[in-house]
Structure formats: structure tokens, C-alpha cells
Amino acid sequence: MDVDKPTAMQIIVAWRDNKWVVQRNAVEVGAYAYRAHAMDMARTLSAEAAAQGLDCYMLVRQQDGRWDEHPCPKPAPDG
């Protein structure tokens, strides 16, 4: 079966049980003590989505329990 437009990639960065958990399409890919490290992984996953031509969006669950939706971070330009 051919699909004109592939499914979007969902990246979740969420504060859970005293750590930042990163998920791609509901599958955990890492857990980090620091938010900056979790965001680095989110950027890596975002670059993978861009390389595959997928739309991408990110959900972030803050430490206070609030959810925010964002476009995925733009991949860093080469060089």
C-alpha cells in the first residue's frame, strides 16, 4: 500500500518520576536527569523525522503537570 503523506512523528518530553522521559511515537527512547539532555535527544529525533520527510510535533509535560505542544525543533544546519 502506498501512502501519499506518511504519518507524523510524535515526540514527547515529559517529567515523570523525578526524570525527563523522551518518547518517539509512544515508545520510550531515553530517560534523563536533566531537561537539556532530554531536549538534545528530542533534537536528534527531530532531525531523523526531517531526514525521512515526516511531519513532526512535540508534546512537553512540565514539572507542574502542564502539557505544551510545539513544532519539533529545527535540525541544526550543517557546518
C-alpha positions as CSV (number, residue, x, y, z in Angstrom):
1,M,0.0,0.0,0.0
2,D,1.3,3.5,-0.9
3,V,0.5,6.5,1.2
4,D,0.8,9.9,-0.3
5,K,1.8,11.5,3.0
6,P,3.4,9.4,5.8
7,T,2.2,9.7,9.4
8,A,3.7,12.5,11.5
9,M,6.3,11.6,14.2
10,Q,5.2,12.5,17.7
11,I,8.0,13.3,20.2
12,I,7.1,13.5,23.9
13,V,9.4,15.0,26.5
14,A,7.8,14.5,29.9
15,W,8.7,14.9,33.6
16,R,7.9,11.6,35.2
17,D,9.2,10.0,38.5
18,N,12.0,12.5,39.0
19,K,13.4,12.2,35.5
20,W,12.8,13.5,32.0
21,V,11.5,10.8,29.7
22,V,11.7,11.0,25.9
23,Q,9.3,9.0,23.7
24,R,9.0,8.7,19.9
25,N,5.6,7.6,18.8
26,A,4.7,6.4,22.3
27,V,7.9,4.3,22.6
28,E,10.4,5.3,25.3
29,V,13.8,6.1,23.8
30,G,15.5,7.5,26.9
31,A,15.3,8.9,30.4
32,Y,17.5,11.8,31.6
33,A,18.2,13.6,34.9
34,Y,18.4,17.0,33.1
35,R,15.9,18.6,30.8
36,A,18.7,19.9,28.5
37,H,19.8,16.3,27.8
38,A,16.2,15.3,27.0
39,M,15.9,18.2,24.6
40,D,19.1,17.1,22.9
41,M,17.5,13.7,22.2
42,A,14.4,15.5,21.0
43,R,16.5,17.4,18.5
44,T,18.1,14.2,17.4
45,L,14.7,12.6,16.8
46,S,13.5,15.7,15.0
47,A,16.4,15.5,12.7
48,E,15.6,11.9,11.9
49,A,12.0,12.9,11.1
50,A,13.2,15.6,8.8
51,A,15.6,13.2,7.0
52,Q,12.6,10.8,6.5
53,G,10.4,13.6,5.2
54,L,7.9,13.2,8.1
55,D,5.9,15.9,9.8
56,C,6.8,16.2,13.4
57,Y,5.3,17.7,16.5
58,M,6.4,17.6,20.1
59,L,4.5,17.5,23.4
60,V,6.2,18.6,26.6
61,R,4.9,17.8,30.0
62,Q,6.3,20.3,32.5
63,Q,7.2,19.5,36.1
64,D,4.0,21.2,37.2
65,G,2.0,18.7,35.1
66,R,1.1,21.2,32.3
67,W,1.2,20.0,28.7
68,D,2.5,22.2,25.9
69,E,2.5,21.4,22.2
70,H,5.3,22.7,20.0
71,P,6.6,22.1,16.5
72,C,9.7,19.9,16.6
73,P,13.0,21.7,16.9
74,K,14.6,22.5,13.6
75,P,17.7,20.4,12.9
76,A,21.0,22.3,13.2
77,P,22.3,23.5,9.8
78,D,25.3,21.5,8.6
79,G,28.7,23.1,9.1
